[in-house]
Amino acid sequence: MKFFANGIWTELLADLQDPRVVWQLVAIAVCVGIAWTVTWLARRSLKEHEQATLVGVGIRPLSAVFAPLLAAGLLLLVKPVLANWYNVSLLRLAIALLASSALIRAVFYVLRRIFARSGNVGSFLRMFETVFALLIWVAVAAWITGLWPQLLGFFDETLIPIGRHKVSLLVVVQAVASVAATLLLALWIGALLEERLMRVETMHSSLRAVMARAVRALLILVAVLLSLSLVGIDLTVLSVFGGALGVGLGLGLQKIAGSYFAGFVILLERSLALGDMVKVDQHQGQVTRISSRYTVLRGPDGAETVVPNDMLVSQVVQNYSLTDRKVRVASNVTVGYETDLDLLFPLLSATVANVTRVCAEPAPLVLLTRFGADGLDLEIGYWLEDPENGRGNLTSDVNMAIWKVLKDNKVNIPYPQRDIRIVSGDQTAPEAARVVLGKAAPLDDLA
């Protein structure tokens, strides 16, 4: 505390009037130049390995933190040497500024690796980064101007009533800072482990996801307990909170708790995996995300459905790609009774097999399903192995190919014909009108 109790503002003004301050300026320039040169050379040598990492930290963000940190370390080595001849308040100021810059950059990197791994930095995260940087620079300014002891005294003397006890604001700030620091460290380590687990191709994707979430939850629990112990909070008081939490989960939060447990059951039993095409209740789509509480299905029309995990456990789920990704699709057409089916069936099978996305095995199959009132009802069944790309476009391509075959071979597609009998009060005999395609003949033609 003695280091912070004396502001260096007065000493700094005195040093600036001393001609020997040039040696401090030279030392700062040399140390900063060496640090940035070493960093530049390291980045240049690793230029062809832009995706290279060191303990999970990218080379580019690592260099942004390493440069000011290395400069501050070199100045720490130079400071006791120059202190043998004159005051080194300017070096102390430079060390504080460089160390603060390195701390801010390191925290920014950790925050973005945890909350913005996709590269999309939200407005809330930017605001938090701005507030954090402002607090760091305010603390540095208070140390420079000598206000740091008064600031600590104010926080220490300000008491906050908590139940029957009063706790100083300084203890609260220290507790919040320790909990935030340990949580950030735990979340960062969890993100690194999750990225490494997701790259293990020999392990099932569901097992990788559940292991990553279990490790993250364990790290968060350890971080909270450790931070509370560092602050001096007795962990036995958490037993009451644990009992209350258990009662709350058993009563009001049973649906949410059920969804959380169902999420782990889904991941452990591997009934669903990322990329599967599933249908639950009235919702159908590709599984794009499996979280602890819900699963996201992306439909063929692009709409995303958030399905609670307890629905995927308690209801019947159709998984089109659990063991085999191939899905059967069928097109129906009616041809005239005079059609030569022995000649038409091979033509339809060969034509549909040549359509893009239609599987060669199993081969398309044409079936005579019914002797209809208007003609012979045919079903052309075929398989596709990428249902996540949609069926409507493939069905359209297949129907166009079928239509071309029928047109080229002059196959008759019969129109539905129905008889309508109109009975008037003056006539005893019915009069009939022929209807083609659902359109009745004019009444004048009935006479």
C-alpha positions in Angstrom: 0.0 0.0 0.0 3.0 2.3 0.5 3.6 2.2 -3.3 0.1 3.5 -4.0 0.0 5.9 -1.0 2.5 8.3 -2.7 1.4 9.9 -5.9 4.2 10.5 -8.4 2.7 13.7 -9.8 5.1 16.0 -7.8 8.1 13.8 -8.5 7.2 13.7 -12.2 7.1 17.5 -12.4 10.5 17.7 -10.7 12.0 15.1 -13.0 10.8 16.9 -16.1 12.8 20.0 -15.0 16.0 17.9 -14.5 18.1 17.6 -17.7 19.0 14.0 -16.7 15.4 13.0 -17.5 16.6 12.4 -21.0 18.1 9.1 -19.8 14.7 7.9 -18.7 13.2 9.0 -22.1 16.0 7.0 -23.8 15.4 4.0 -21.7 11.6 4.1 -22.4 12.2 4.5 -26.1 14.7 1.6 -26.2 12.6 -0.8 -24.2 9.4 0.0 -26.2 11.3 -0.3 -29.5 12.8 -3.6 -28.5 9.4 -5.0 -27.4 7.7 -3.9 -30.6 10.5 -5.1 -32.8 10.5 -8.6 -31.1 6.7 -8.7 -31.5 6.9 -7.7 -35.2 9.6 -10.3 -35.9 7.6 -13.0 -34.2 4.5 -12.1 -36.2 6.4 -12.0 -39.4 8.0 -15.4 -38.8 4.5 -16.8 -38.1 2.8 -15.0 -41.0 2.2 -18.2 -42.9 0.6 -19.6 -39.7 -2.1 -17.0 -39.1 -4.3 -19.7 -37.4 -1.4 -20.8 -35.1 -2.1 -20.7 -31.4 -0.1 -20.8 -28.2 -2.0 -22.5 -25.3 -5.2 -21.7 -27.2 -4.4 -18.0 -27.7 -4.1 -16.8 -31.3 -0.8 -15.3 -32.4 -2.3 -11.9 -33.4 -4.1 -11.2 -30.1 -1.2 -12.6 -28.2 1.2 -10.2 -29.8 -1.2 -7.3 -29.0 -0.9 -8.2 -25.3 2.8 -9.3 -25.4 4.2 -6.0 -26.8 3.2 -3.7 -23.9 3.8 -6.4 -21.4 7.3 -7.0 -22.7 8.1 -3.3 -22.7 6.9 -3.0 -19.1 9.0 -6.0 -18.1 12.2 -4.5 -19.7 11.5 -1.2 -17.9 11.2 -3.0 -14.6 14.7 -4.4 -15.2 16.1 -1.0 -16.1 14.5 1.0 -13.3 16.7 -0.3 -10.4 19.8 0.4 -12.4 18.9 4.0 -13.2 17.6 4.5 -9.6 21.2 4.4 -8.3 21.8 7.9 -9.8 18.5 9.8 -9.9 14.8 9.6 -9.5 12.9 7.3 -11.9 9.3 8.6 -11.6 8.9 8.8 -15.4 9.8 5.1 -15.6 7.3 4.2 -13.0 4.6 6.1 -14.9 5.5 4.3 -18.2 5.4 0.9 -16.5 2.0 1.6 -15.1 0.6 2.8 -18.4 2.1 -0.2 -20.3 0.9 -2.7 -17.8 -2.6 -1.2 -17.8 -2.7 -1.3 -21.6 -1.7 -5.0 -21.5 -4.4 -5.8 -18.9 -7.1 -4.1 -20.9 -6.1 -5.9 -24.1 -6.0 -9.2 -22.3 -9.4 -8.8 -20.8 -10.9 -7.7 -24.1 -9.5 -10.8 -25.8 -10.8 -13.1 -23.1 -14.3 -11.5 -23.3 -14.5 -11.8 -27.0 -13.3 -15.5 -27.0 -16.1 -16.2 -24.5 -19.0 -14.1 -25.7 -18.2 -13.3 -29.4 -16.4 -16.3 -30.9 -18.3 -15.9 -34.1 -16.8 -12.4 -34.6 -20.1 -10.6 -34.0 -19.4 -8.2 -31.1 -22.7 -6.9 -29.6 -23.4 -3.4 -28.3 -23.6 -4.6 -24.7 -20.1 -6.2 -24.9 -18.7 -3.1 -26.4 -20.2 -1.0 -23.6 -18.8 -3.3 -21.0 -15.3 -3.0 -22.6 -15.6 0.7 -22.6 -16.6 0.9 -18.9 -13.8 -1.5 -17.9 -11.2 0.4 -19.8 -12.5 3.7 -18.2 -12.3 2.2 -14.7 -8.7 1.1 -15.3 -7.6 4.5 -16.5 -9.4 6.2 -13.7 -7.5 4.0 -11.2 -4.2 4.9 -13.0 -5.0 8.6 -12.9 -5.8 8.4 -9.2 -2.5 6.7 -8.5 -0.6 9.4 -10.6 -2.3 12.3 -8.8 -1.9 10.8 -5.3 -5.7 10.3 -4.8 -5.5 6.6 -4.6 -5.1 6.4 -0.7 -8.1 8.7 -0.3 -10.1 6.6 -2.7 -9.3 3.4 -0.9 -10.1 5.1 2.4 -13.5 6.2 1.1 -14.4 2.7 0.0 -13.1 1.2 3.3 -15.1 3.6 5.4 -18.4 3.3 3.5 -20.4 0.5 5.1 -23.2 -1.4 3.5 -25.8 -3.1 5.9 -26.3 -6.8 5.0 -28.6 -8.4 7.4 -27.3 -7.8 10.9 -23.8 -7.1 9.8 -22.2 -4.2 7.9 -19.7 -4.8 5.2 -17.4 -2.1 3.8 -17.8 -1.1 0.1 -14.1 -2.1 -0.4 -14.8 -5.7 0.6 -17.8 -5.8 -1.8 -15.7 -4.4 -4.7 -13.0 -6.9 -3.9 -15.6 -9.8 -3.8 -17.1 -8.7 -7.1 -13.7 -8.4 -8.8 -12.5 -11.8 -7.5 -15.7 -13.5 -8.6 -15.6 -11.8 -12.0 -11.9 -12.6 -12.5 -12.3 -16.3 -11.6 -15.5 -16.7 -13.7 -13.8 -15.1 -16.8 -10.9 -17.4 -16.3 -13.2 -20.5 -15.9 -15.3 -19.5 -19.0 -12.1 -18.9 -21.1 -10.7 -22.3 -20.1 -14.1 -23.9 -20.9 -14.2 -22.2 -24.3 -10.7 -23.5 -25.1 -11.5 -27.0 -24.0 -14.8 -26.9 -26.0 -13.0 -25.9 -29.2 -10.5 -28.7 -28.7 -13.2 -31.3 -28.0 -15.2 -30.2 -31.1 -12.2 -30.9 -33.3 -11.9 -34.5 -32.1 -13.4 -36.4 -35.1 -13.2 -39.8 -33.5 -15.8 -38.8 -30.8 -19.5 -38.6 -31.5 -20.7 -35.0 -31.8 -23.3 -35.4 -29.0 -20.7 -36.8 -26.6 -18.4 -33.9 -27.4 -21.1 -31.4 -26.7 -22.1 -32.9 -23.4 -18.5 -33.2 -22.2 -17.9 -29.6 -23.1 -21.0 -28.4 -21.2 -20.2 -30.6 -18.2 -16.6 -29.3 -18.0 -17.8 -25.7 -18.3 -20.4 -26.1 -15.6 -17.8 -27.8 -13.3 -15.3 -24.9 -14.0 -17.9 -22.3 -13.2 -18.8 -24.1 -9.9 -15.2 -24.3 -8.9 -14.6 -20.7 -9.8 -17.5 -19.4 -7.7 -16.5 -21.5 -4.7 -12.8 -20.5 -5.0 -13.7 -16.8 -5.3 -16.0 -16.9 -2.3 -13.3 -18.6 -0.3 -10.8 -15.9 -1.3 -13.1 -13.2 -0.1 -13.6 -14.9 3.2 -17.2 -16.1 2.9 -17.9 -19.3 4.8 -19.1 -21.9 2.3 -21.3 -23.6 4.8 -23.9 -20.8 4.5 -24.5 -22.0 1.0 -26.3 -25.1 2.4 -29.4 -23.0 3.1 -29.3 -21.6 -0.4 -28.9 -25.1 -1.9 -31.9 -26.3 0.0 -34.0 -23.4 -1.2 -32.8 -23.9 -4.8 -33.8 -27.6 -4.6 -37.3 -26.7 -3.4 -37.6 -24.1 -6.2 -36.5 -26.6 -8.8 -39.0 -29.2 -7.5 -41.9 -26.8 -7.6 -41.9 -23.7 -9.8 -38.9 -24.6 -12.0 -39.7 -28.3 -12.7 -40.4 -27.7 -16.4 -37.1 -25.8 -16.8 -35.2 -28.3 -14.8 -36.8 -31.1 -16.8 -35.6 -29.4 -20.0 -32.1 -29.1 -18.6 -31.9 -32.8 -17.6 -33.5 -33.8 -20.9 -30.8 -32.0 -22.7 -28.1 -34.0 -21.1 -30.0 -37.2 -21.7 -30.3 -36.4 -25.4 -26.6 -35.8 -25.7 -25.6 -38.8 -23.7 -27.9 -41.3 -25.5 -27.0 -39.8 -28.9 -30.6 -40.0 -30.2 -30.0 -36.6 -31.8 -27.0 -35.0 -33.3 -26.2 -31.7 -35.1 -27.3 -31.9 -38.7 -30.0 -34.5 -38.2 -33.4 -34.1 -39.9 -36.1 -34.6 -37.3 -39.8 -34.1 -36.8 -41.4 -33.6 -33.4 -45.1 -32.8 -33.1 -45.8 -30.3 -35.9 -42.2 -29.1 -36.2 -39.7 -30.5 -38.7 -36.2 -29.3 -39.7 -32.5 -29.8 -39.3 -30.9 -29.7 -35.9 -28.6 -26.7 -35.9 -28.1 -26.3 -32.1 -28.5 -28.5 -29.0 -28.2 -26.4 -25.8 -28.8 -27.5 -22.3 -32.5 -26.3 -22.3 -33.6 -26.3 -25.9 -32.9 -27.6 -29.4 -33.1 -25.4 -32.5 -34.7 -26.9 -35.7 -34.2 -25.0 -39.0 -37.0 -25.8 -41.4 -36.8 -26.1 -45.2 -38.3 -22.6 -45.4 -35.6 -21.1 -43.2 -37.8 -20.7 -40.2 -36.0 -21.7 -36.9 -38.1 -23.5 -34.2 -36.9 -23.5 -30.6 -38.1 -26.9 -29.1 -37.7 -27.5 -25.3 -35.6 -30.6 -24.7 -38.3 -32.3 -22.6 -40.5 -32.5 -25.7 -37.7 -34.4 -27.5 -37.6 -36.9 -24.6 -41.3 -37.3 -23.7 -42.8 -37.3 -27.3 -42.3 -39.4 -30.4 -39.5 -38.0 -32.6 -39.0 -39.0 -36.2 -35.3 -38.9 -37.0 -34.7 -39.1 -40.7 -31.0 -39.5 -40.3 -30.4 -41.4 -37.1 -28.8 -44.5 -38.8 -29.3 -43.7 -42.5 -29.7 -40.2 -44.0 -31.5 -41.5 -47.1 -35.2 -40.4 -47.3 -37.8 -41.8 -49.7 -39.9 -39.3 -51.8 -42.7 -40.2 -54.2 -44.4 -38.6 -57.2 -47.8 -39.7 -58.4 -49.3 -39.6 -61.9 -52.3 -41.1 -63.7 -52.1 -42.5 -67.2 -54.7 -43.9 -69.6 -55.7 -47.6 -69.6 -54.4 -48.0 -73.1 -50.8 -47.2 -71.9 -48.1 -49.8 -72.4 -46.8 -50.1 -68.8 -44.0 -52.6 -69.8 -42.5 -49.9 -72.0 -43.2 -46.9 -69.7 -41.9 -48.3 -66.4 -38.2 -48.6 -67.5 -38.3 -45.1 -69.1 -39.6 -43.5 -66.0 -37.1 -45.3 -63.7 -34.1 -44.3 -65.9 -35.2 -40.7 -66.3 -35.8 -40.2 -62.6 -32.4 -41.8 -61.8 -30.6 -39.2 -63.9 -32.1 -36.3 -61.9 -29.6 -34.5 -59.7 -29.7 -35.5 -56.0 -31.6 -38.7 -56.7 -29.7 -41.7 -55.2 -28.6 -44.4 -57.5 -29.0 -47.0 -54.8 -31.7 -47.8 -54.0 -32.8 -47.2 -57.6 -36.0 -45.4 -58.4 -39.0 -47.7 -58.5 -42.3 -47.3 -60.4 -45.4 -49.0 -58.9 -48.9 -49.5 -60.2 -50.8 -48.5 -57.0 -54.5 -48.4 -58.1 -56.9 -49.0 -61.0 -58.5 -45.6 -60.7 -61.8 -44.3 -62.1 -60.0 -42.1 -64.7 -56.9 -44.2 -65.4 -54.0 -46.2 -63.9 -52.5 -44.5 -60.8 -48.7 -44.8 -60.8 -46.2 -44.0 -58.0 -42.6 -43.2 -58.8 -40.6 -43.6 -55.6 -37.0 -42.4 -55.3 -34.4 -41.7 -52.5 -32.3 -38.7 -51.6 -29.5 -38.5 -49.1 -29.4 -34.8 -48.3 -32.9 -34.0 -46.9 -31.5 -30.9 -45.2 -31.4 -29.2 -48.6 -35.2 -29.5 -49.0 -37.5 -31.7 -51.0 -39.6 -29.3 -52.9 -37.0 -28.4 -55.4 -36.1 -32.0 -56.0 -39.8 -33.0 -56.4 -40.2 -30.2 -59.0 -37.2 -31.5 -61.0 -38.5 -35.1 -60.9 -42.0 -34.1 -61.9 -40.6 -32.0 -64.8 -38.6 -35.1 -66.0 -41.7 -37.3 -65.7 -43.8 -34.8 -67.7 -41.2 -34.7 -70.4 -41.1 -38.5 -70.7 -44.9 -38.7 -70.9 -45.0 -35.9 -73.5 -42.3 -37.3 -75.7 -43.9 -40.8 -75.7 -47.4 -39.4 -76.3 -48.8 -41.0 -73.1 -52.4 -40.1 -72.4 -53.1 -38.4 -69.1 -56.8 -38.7 -68.8 -59.0 -35.8 -67.6 -61.5 -36.5 -64.9 -65.0 -36.9 -66.3 -68.2 -36.7 -64.2 -71.9 -36.8 -65.1 -74.2 -34.1 -63.6 -78.0 -34.8 -63.7 -80.3 -31.8 -63.5 -83.8 -32.6 -62.5 -86.5 -29.9 -62.9 -90.0 -29.9 -61.5 -91.7 -30.1 -64.9 -89.5 -33.0 -66.2 -89.6 -36.6 -65.1 -86.6 -37.7 -67.1 -83.2 -36.5 -66.1 -81.0 -34.6 -68.5 -77.3 -35.1 -68.3 -74.4 -32.8 -69.1 -70.9 -34.0 -69.7 -68.3 -32.2 -67.4 -64.7 -32.1 -68.4 -62.0 -30.9 -65.9 -64.8 -29.9 -63.5 -66.3 -27.4 -65.9 -70.0 -28.0 -66.8 -71.4 -27.4 -70.3 -73.6 -24.3 -70.7 -77.2 -24.9 -69.8 -78.3 -23.8 -73.3 -76.6 -26.9 -74.7 -78.8 -29.2 -72.6 -81.9 -28.6 -74.6 
